[in-house]
Structures are given as structure tokens and as C-alpha cells.
Amino acid sequence: MTAESNTGAASAFPPRWTVGQLRAALVAYDDDMPLQVAVPDFDRPAELVDDSFVVTGAGVGKLIYSDERGTVANPYLTIELYPLGD
């Protein structure tokens, strides 16, 4: 999938997945399988990503603005990570 097919316009960022896309990608795996996250190293883009994080939680928080918007729901599901020990 390209950024164009996901967002309708070319983008410098990779396409963002929705909760539905993630859910569909996980359907073939056991429910008790731990999740590991590969975090890109932007300082060394040619290097492999840092994959030493596990998912410890997920949820939707609040964004607090100092203007008239005040506190609003975050439009993203946030995945919480914890580093694995060496």
C-alpha cells in the first residue's frame, strides 16, 4: 500500500493504519501472542529498526490545548511500549 492509496495524496510519511487494519492483520495469530514493536532509527535510516520494545497497553487519552479548544479526545489510539532488557 502506498501513501497515495491510503490518504489520497502523496506524503513524506508512511501510510497510517487504522484500528480495523491492525485488527485484520492480527486475525491469523493466537490471542496470547505478545506484541513486539519495531521503532525506526531516524538517525540511521539505512539501519534495521530497534525492535526491543513490547506493547504494554493501549488507549485513547486527552489532548489539552491552551486556547479555546480546551481538553479534547485524542484522535489516535496510543500504543504504550516498554523496552525489553538486553
C-alpha positions as CSV (number, residue, x, y, z in Angstrom):
1,M,0.0,0.0,0.0
2,T,1.3,3.4,-0.9
3,A,0.7,6.7,0.9
4,E,-1.4,7.7,-2.1
5,S,-3.7,4.7,-1.9
6,N,-4.2,5.3,1.9
7,T,-4.5,9.1,2.1
8,G,-5.5,10.1,-1.4
9,A,-2.3,12.3,-1.7
10,A,1.4,11.7,-1.8
11,S,3.0,12.1,1.6
12,A,6.5,12.1,3.1
13,F,5.2,9.8,5.9
14,P,4.3,6.2,5.6
15,P,0.6,5.4,5.4
16,R,-1.2,5.4,8.8
17,W,-3.0,2.2,9.7
18,T,-6.5,2.2,11.2
19,V,-7.6,0.1,14.2
20,G,-9.5,-2.0,11.6
21,Q,-6.4,-2.6,9.5
22,L,-4.5,-3.7,12.6
23,R,-7.3,-6.0,13.8
24,A,-7.4,-7.6,10.3
25,A,-3.7,-8.1,10.3
26,L,-3.8,-9.9,13.7
27,V,-6.6,-12.2,12.9
28,A,-4.3,-15.1,12.0
29,Y,-2.4,-15.1,15.3
30,D,-3.1,-16.6,18.7
31,D,-4.7,-14.2,21.2
32,D,-2.0,-14.8,23.7
33,M,0.9,-14.0,21.4
34,P,2.9,-11.0,22.8
35,L,3.3,-7.9,20.5
36,Q,6.7,-6.6,19.7
37,V,7.2,-3.2,18.0
38,A,9.8,-2.2,15.5
39,V,10.7,1.5,16.0
40,P,12.7,3.1,13.2
41,D,16.0,4.7,14.0
42,F,15.7,8.1,12.1
43,D,19.4,8.9,12.8
44,R,20.4,5.8,10.8
45,P,17.7,5.2,8.2
46,A,19.7,2.5,6.4
47,E,19.9,0.5,9.7
48,L,17.4,-2.0,10.9
49,V,14.8,-0.7,13.3
50,D,15.1,-1.0,17.0
51,D,12.7,-3.9,17.8
52,S,13.4,-4.2,21.5
53,F,10.0,-2.9,22.7
54,V,6.9,-4.8,23.7
55,V,3.4,-3.4,23.9
56,T,2.2,-2.9,27.5
57,G,-1.1,-1.1,26.8
58,A,-3.3,0.9,24.5
59,G,-5.9,3.5,24.9
60,V,-7.2,6.9,23.9
61,G,-6.2,9.9,26.0
62,K,-7.0,13.6,26.1
63,L,-5.2,16.5,24.4
64,I,-5.1,19.7,26.4
65,Y,-4.9,22.9,24.4
66,S,-4.1,26.3,26.0
67,D,-6.6,28.0,23.6
68,E,-10.4,27.9,23.3
69,R,-10.4,24.2,22.4
70,G,-9.5,23.2,25.9
71,T,-9.4,19.4,26.5
72,V,-10.4,17.1,23.6
73,A,-10.2,13.4,22.9
74,N,-7.0,12.3,21.2
75,P,-7.9,11.3,17.6
76,Y,-5.4,8.4,17.8
77,L,-5.3,5.1,19.6
78,T,-2.0,5.3,21.6
79,I,0.1,2.1,21.9
80,E,2.2,2.1,25.1
81,L,5.7,0.5,24.8
82,Y,8.2,-0.9,27.3
83,P,11.8,-1.6,26.5
84,L,13.0,-5.2,26.6
85,G,16.1,-5.9,28.7
86,D,19.3,-6.9,27.0
